[in-house]
Amino acid sequence: MESERELAFIAVHRDSYPRVYRFVRRRVESTELAEELAADVFRVVWQIWGDPPRTDIAWMFTVARNLIGNAYRIRDGLLALKTKLRASAELCSGTESEDLVVHDALAALRDSDCDILQMAYWDELSNAEIVHFQHPAIWRVTETIESTVSDLRYWNRTIRVKDASGKLLSSLHIAPDAAGGSCTPVPYQTLDPVTLDIPQRPTSSPYVGPTQFKYRVMEGAQVFGALTIDSSSVAPVGTACLLLSAIQPPQNVPAVSFGMGAFLEAEGKGGGEGAAAQKSFASVAEAKAYMDTPEYRDIKRGGKASFNLPLGWTAKDVPVDSPDYPGSAIRVTDETGKTVANFHHGATGGLGSACARNYPITELDTATTSLNAQWPTSAVVRFSYRVRDQTSVGKGLSYQVGLVDKDSGQVQDTLLMYTVVTGTPRGILSFADRAVQDAAEPRFASMAEARAYMETPEYRKLKAMIRSLEINS
């Protein structure tokens, strides 16, 4: 909790800093020096804070003027000192001495950069000592240790620098390497690496390798395993305390991780949700046998279905209609939030049968798909755009756009149209604007209007998206 003095000072700093900074900036040659001197003004205000404190702007300008004068005297003195040091080095070592190269290089640097090098190599200050030496006295440097794994004491160390008002100016984040800090490394191995076609942003880091699906195990108290996507260059076999999992993303894409936790640790702790997802085995042989299970194959395939989503459209996983028929479902919406298609793959109930009253069905467009396994070939899966003509009863023409097979896609008079594919490894597949008739479905007034729909951007995007569907089965 901040004291009344701190709160009062923060308020003075907030109200007066802009005017003090402008006063200084008009009298010095750089913004860097102006910022430093303006901060020093408030350091003086803080140090002589009394009851009542001196906070009038005229007095602050007086302090600022004195500090500006001191700064120029120090600058002139430093320039004279550098000139004298170079002359001394030339006198002692000759005009060809490497010492002169060092002096000339230091003279070309900014004063702040030169100070850091001199403190590190001449005065032998540590990094922490340089940090505390460099920041203005009224700024605060704090260090926190953030960890979700209690045994990794130095995981996620963060040093934060804040000004007098509490504004975060900069932060330094420190994480351990793959050795994992202070622990006993254990053997690990990658049992199943598969290189993926995922673009990466350019980097010269030796720690980045190809992006791969990896199934890795660590032989700790038990054998712990995790399936993940990782772009690190860590060797496939070795010893470590933990193995990080991170994806080197394409340009302008945030860094992400995907898999059973952000890292695999020697005791099976993966951090957050990953700790519960990681696998444990009695032996490496049992971990290898896991690769033959349906669960492993399903996880490795990464969702089984993929398609090209048009720019501006959104795909979202949604619950299946009934828990009695497990499967996966996705809703696709356009830029306005309108639902343009639904994907469902899994078990489902039976389809309705035809009734006495049938209506003419016309197929206006058909095309092949990207599905190339044996089952879509046997089922003659294709893209289809069909309309059902109910103008005889004053209802116009309803339509469906999506995937059909040799049974559902028959072009014949019927009461109901179905845009589904049967006989898939998981049951029934539907990827269409609608799979069955709906009382609220849109209708066309004429066949000409139905044909004109094929020329719209929505139809072209819908057709391309549905045809791009790929399923790993």
N, C-alpha and C positions, 0 to 999 in steps of 0.2 A: 504494500500500500504506500503510495507516495505521500510525503509530508506536505503540510500547508506551504512551507517554503518552496518545495519543488514545484507544486502546482502554481504558485504565484510566479515563479521564475519562468515556467513554461509559457504562461500567459504573456509575460513581458517579451519573451523571445519571439513568440508568434506575432505580436503586434508591431514590434520595433525592428525585427531583423531586415525586412525589405528595405527600409529607409537607410539603415546602417550600411547594408551591402551596397546600395546605390552610391552612397557618400564615398565609400572606399573605392568602388570600381572606377569612378571618374578620376581617381588620383593615382592609380597604379596601372601597370601595363598588361596584366593578364587576369582572366577570371579566376584562375587557380589561386593566385596570390590574394585576390579580393575575397574569395571565400574563406581562405585561411585567416586573414586579418579580421574579417567580420566575426568569425567564430571566436577569435581571441578577445574581441571587445566583450562578448558575453561571458567569456571565462573570467575577465576582470570583474564584470558585474556580479557574477556568482561569488567570487572570492571575497568581495568586500560587502556582501549583502548584509545590511544592517536593519535597524528598526527606527525610522522607516528606511527602506532601501533607496539607493540612488538609481532612478529609472527614467529621469527626464532625458529627452532626446538630445538636448544641447550638450549635456555632460557626456553622453555616449559619443557624440561627434568629437569632443575634445579627446577622449580616450583613443578613438580611432585615429585622429591626427597624430597623436604621439606614437602609436603603433606603426603607422605608415613611415614616419621619420626613422624609427628604429629599424624597420625592415630595409629601407634604402641604405642606412649606414652599414647594416650587416651584409647586404648584397655587395656594396663597394668593398667592404673588408674581405669578403670571400674571394672576390675577383682579384684583389691584390695578393691574397694568400696563394691562390692557384698559380698566379704568375710567378710568385717567389718560389713555390715548390717546383715548378717546371724548370726555372732557371737553375735551381740548386741541383736538380737531377741531371741537367745538361752539363753542369760544371763537374759533377762527380763521376758521371758515367760516359760522357761524350755525346756528340750529336747523333750518333747512330744507335744509342741505347734503346732497348725495348721499354725501359721505364718511360721514355718520352711518348711512345705509342699509347701507353696506359694513360698518361696524363692528358693527352690530346683526346682520347676516347671519352674520358670522364668529363672533359670540358664541353663536349658536344651533347651530353645528356642533360635532361631537365634536372634542376636542383634536387627535386624529391627523389628521382631515380638514382642520382649520384649519391645522395645521402644513404639510401638503402644499401648500395654496394659497399660504401665505405664502412658502414656499421657492421655489415656481415663479414667483410674480409680484413678490415683494418682493426676494428674494435671488437671483433669476435662475439657479437651479440647473436643470440638464438633468434629463430623466427618469431617466437612468442614475445621476446623482449623487443624486437623491432616493431611488432604490431602495437604494443603498448607505448612505445616511444614515439611513434609516428602520429597517432591520432590526437586531436586537440583535447585539452584536459577535461572539458565539460562533456565530451562524448563518452559513451559507455561501451565497453567491450565485454560481452558475456559469452560463455561457452556452455552448451547443453549436450547431454548424451541421450540420444533417443534410440530405444531398442525394443523390439517385440520379443526378443530372445534373451533371457536373463544371463545366459552364459557368455554371450558375446559383448563383453564390457565396452569395447570401443567401436561398436557398430553405430553408425550415423552420428558422428560428432559434428556439431555445428557451432561455428563462431559467428556472432552477429555484432555489427557495429551500428549504434544508434546515436543520433545527435541529442542535443539538450531537450528537444521537444518530444523525444521518444520515437521519431521517424526512423525507420530502418533504412540505412544508407547502403550497406553491403553485408554479404554473408559468405562464409566459407564452409563448405560441406565436405566432410571427410568420411570415407567408407573403407572398410578393409579390402584387401585383395583376396584372391581365391583361397589363400592359406587360412583366412578366417580369424586372424588375431591370435590370442593366447589359448591354444588347445592342442591336443595331440592329433596330428593328421592320420587319417585312415585311408585304406585303399579304395579307389573308385574306378569305375569303368563305364564306358558308353556301349550299351548292348545293341542299340538300333539307331544309327545316324542316317538321316535322309536329307540331302541338300534340297532346299526349296527355291523356287523362282520368285524371290521377293527382292525388289530393288533396294539398294542401300544408299544413304547419302555418302558422298566421298569422304574418306578419312585416311590419314596416314598412321593411325594408331596400330601398334603391333598387337593390341589386345582384341582387335575385331577380326573375325574370320567370316566365312560364308554363313548365311542364315540357314539353320538346319532344324528339323524335327529331331529331338534326341530323347532316348530312353536311357537314363543313367541310374546307376545304383552305387550306394556307399556301404562299405562293410564296417559298420559301427557295432553297437551293442546288439543290433540285429542288422539285417540287410535292408536298407531303405531305398526306395526307388521313386522316380518322378518322371512323368512325360511332360515335355516342354518344348517350346521353340526358342532357340538361343543363337546369338550371333558371336559369341566369344570364341577366341582362338585357343581355349584351354585344351590341352592334349586329351585324346580319348581315353587314356589310361594313366593313372598316377596316384598320388596321395594328396589329400586336402582335408580341411575341416568343414568347408562348405563349398558348394558350386553355385555360382550366381546364374540366373537366367534372365537375359535381356535381349531385346531385338534391336538391331541397328536399323532404324526406319529409313524410308526414302526421304528426299529433300522436303523440308517444310512440313514434316509429319512429326508429332510429339513422340518421344521415346515410350515404348510400351513393353509389357511382359505378358506372356500368355502360356499357361500351363498349370501344373500342380504346385503353385507357390512361386515366390520370387527367387527362392534359392533352396537347395537341398542341403541339409545340415547333417553332420555325423550322427546326431541323435534323432533324426527324422523330423526335425522341426523346420517348417518351411516358411513361417511368417504369415500371420493373418489367416485367411481362409485356406491357404495352402497347407497348413499344418494338419488339417483333417483329411485333405485329399491325397496326400502322399501314401505310398504303399509300403508295407512291411512284409518281409519274408524270412523264413527260417534259414535260407541258404541262397547262394547265387543261382544254383540250379533251379530252385523254385521260382526265382525272379525271371529266369529265362523261359520257364514253362508258361509264365503269365502271358507271354507274347502270343501264345496260341489260343487265348481265350477270346470269345466274342467281345467282351468289354474292352480289351486292349485294342482290337481291330477297329471298334467303333470310335474310341477316343482318338486313335491315330489318324483316322480319316477326317476328323475335325468337322463333324456335322453332316456328312454324307451328301448334302446338296449345295450347289452353288449356281449363281446366275449373274449376268451382267446387269447391274442396276443403272437405269438412265440417270443422267445428271439432274439433280434436284429432287429426285424421287427418294423415298425412304422405305426401308424394309425393317419390320419389327416382329420379333417372336411373340406369338400370342398363345394362350391356352387352347388346347384341343377342345372340341365341342363337348365331348363326354369322356369321363375317366374310364368308362367301360371299353373305350376304343383308343388305346394309347397310340401316340404318334407325335409328329412335329407339325407346327403350323406357323405360317408367316403371313403378315398382312403388308401389302405394298400400297403406299399412298403417293400421290403426286405433289407438286409444289404447293397446292392449295389445301392439302390435307384430305382430299377426296380419295377413297379407296378405289384403286384401279385393278387390283388383282389379289387373289389369295392362293397360297400354296398349302397343301396338306398332303402328308405322306404317312400312312400307317393303317392300322385296322379300322374298319368302319362297318356300319350295318349294310343291309342289302339295299339294292336300288329298286325303286317303284316299278311296277309293271305297266304295260300299255293298257289304255282303256278303249272304249268303243269309238270315241270321237277323235280322229286323227287330223293333223294339219300338215300342209306341204312344208318340207324342209329343203332349203337351197344352200349349198356350200359356195360362198363367194370367193374364198381364198384358202389355199392349203400350201404347206411347205414342210421340208424335212426339219429335224431337230439335231441337237448336239449329243443326244443320248446314243451311245454306241456299244452298250453291253448286249449280251445275248437276249435278255428278256424284252427290251424295247424292240429289238429286231424281230423277234418271234411274234410280238403283239402288234407289229406294224404301227408303231407310235408316230404321230405326225402332228403338226400344227394345223388348226382348222378354225375358220370363221364361218359360222352358219347362222342362218336366220329362219325363224318359224313364222309362217304367214297366217295370221289370225284376222286379216282384214274382213273376212266373211262374217265375222261376229263383232266387228267394230272395234277390235283391239290392236290393230296395226301389226307391226312385225317386231317380235322380240329376237334377241340374238345372244350368242355366246362366242367368246374368243379364248382359245386355249388348246391344251393337249387332249387328243383323243386316240383311241386304238381301233383295231379292226371291228370291234363290236360296238363301242359307244359312238363311233364316227360314221356309222352307216347313214347314207343319205337316202332316206325314205320317209314317207308320211308317217307321223307318229304324234302322240299327244304330248309327250315329254322329251326334251333334249337333255342329255347328260354329257358333260365335258370332263371325262375322267379316263384314267388308264387302270385297268385291272391286271392282276397277276404279277405285281412287282414283288420283290423279296420281302417287303414289309406290309403288303396288303394292297391298298388302293392309293393311287397318286392323282392329285388334282392340282393343276397350275393353270388358272384361268381367271377371267373377269368374274365368272360365276360358274359353279359346277352344275347347278340344277336351276329350275325355274324359281322365280321369286316374284311375289305379288307386286313388289315395288321396283322391279327391274325396268330399265329404260326401254323405250320402244321407238321405232321409226314409223313415220306415216306412210312411207312408200319404199319400194325397192330401190329407186333412184337415190333416196336419202341414205339407205343402207350401204349402197355402193360408194357414195361420196364419203362415208366415214373412213374408208380405207385410205383416203388422201390426207387425213388429219395427222398432226404430230403425235397425238395420243395413240392412235392406232399403230403408227410406225414404231414408236417406242415400245408399246405393249408387245407387238409381234417379235421384235428383236430380243426383248428380255425373255419371253417365254421360250423362244427357240434356243437361247443360250444355255438353258438348264443342263447341268451335268450332275449325275448322282453316282457316288462311289458305292457299289454294292458288293 
